[in-house]
Amino acid sequence: MRMVRYYLPAMGWIILILFLCTLPGKAIPTSGFLEMLHFDKVVHFFLFGGMVLLLAYGYYRHHGRIGAGMLTLIVTCVSAYGLAIEFIQKYLVANRSFDLWDFAADTAGAIAGALIFRFVGMRFLK
């Protein structure tokens, strides 16, 4: 039970992303200007990058170290979660669809989160 506390922020973040990504299409505000800038891709990038940071931090706090292999596994799992959400949107959420570019932004954010943790975050944790 003690180890779970390290992952609580990540679990909350994962649930928040699922909630936000499964809102019906009509519940999402639209703005022509933000759509032109593809702002939703920026949001996906930061949401999934943040998920990797939180999961990596929890793992590091629990085990005292984290290697490149574990970071790669976290990135792979977070990217797969993004892909699963796209299929959920396509088949289970009203007025939403599968967007390959959202998945690309999720994956890019996950990779960026791992790189930030590996080269910046771990320096602060030592």
N, C-alpha and C positions, 0 to 999 in steps of 0.2 A: 504494500500500500504506500510505503514511503516513496518509491520510485515514481508513482503516478503523479505526484505533485510537480515533478519536473516537466511533465508533458501536458499539464492542464492548459496553459496558454495556447499551445498548438491545437489541442482538442477543441477549445473554444473557437479558434480561428477557422478550423476545418468545418465546424458546424455553421459558422457565420457565412463562409463561402458557399456552402450547400444551400443555405437559406436564400442568399442573394441571387445565386445562379438559377434557382428554381422558381423565382417569382414569375407569374404570368406576364407575357409580353406587354399587356395593356397596363400593368402596374409600374412599368419602367418609364420614367420621364424621357422625353426626346427633345433634342435641341439640334436644329440644323447645323449650327456652327460646330458643336462638339462632335456630331456625326461626321462632318467633313474632316476633322482632325483625327478621327478614329480614336477618340478618347477612351472608348470601352476597352481597346487593346492595352492602353496604358494602365487602366484599372486592373485588368487581368494580370499583366506583368507584375504589378506591385503586390496583388493579393497572393499570387503563387510564390513569388520571391519571399514574401513574408512568411508563408507557410514553411518553406525550407529553412529559413532562419530560425523559426521557433522550434521546429523538430530537431534541427542540428543542436540548438542550444540545450534542449531537453536531454538529448542523447549525451552530449558532452558533460552536463551536470550529473547525469546518472552514472556514467562510466569513467569520467575523468579524462577522457581522450576521445578523439574521433579521427578516423583515417579517411583517405581519399575513397576507399572502397565503400565505406558507409555513406559518405556524402553522395556518391554516385547512386547508391541504392535509394537514398532519400529522394534525389532528383527524379529517378525513374518512377518511384511510387507516386510522387506528387504530380508528375506529368500524366501518369495513368489515371489518376484521380480527375485531372482536367479533362482527359478524353472521355472518361465515364460520365462526367457531368454534361458534356456535349451530347452524348447519346441519350441521357435522361431528358435534356431539353428537347431533343428531336422527337422522342417517342412518348414522353409522359407530361410535358408542360405545355399548356395552351399558349398559342401564339409565339412559340419559341422554336428555333431551328438549330441544326448542327452548323457550326461555323469553324472551319478548319483554321482560320486566322486567329480565332480565340484560343484554340489549342496550341498554335504556334507561340502566341503571346504567353500562355501559361508555361510552356516549356522553356522559353527564353527567360522568363522571370525566375523559374526554378533554378536554372543554371546560374543566373546572376546571383541569386540568393546563396547558392553553394560557394561561389567564388568569393563573395563578400565575407561569408563566414570563415572560409579557409584562410584568406589573406588579410582580413581586417579584424573580424570578430574574435578569433582565437588569440590574438595578441592582447586583447583587453581582458580575456578570461584567465590568463596565466598569472 
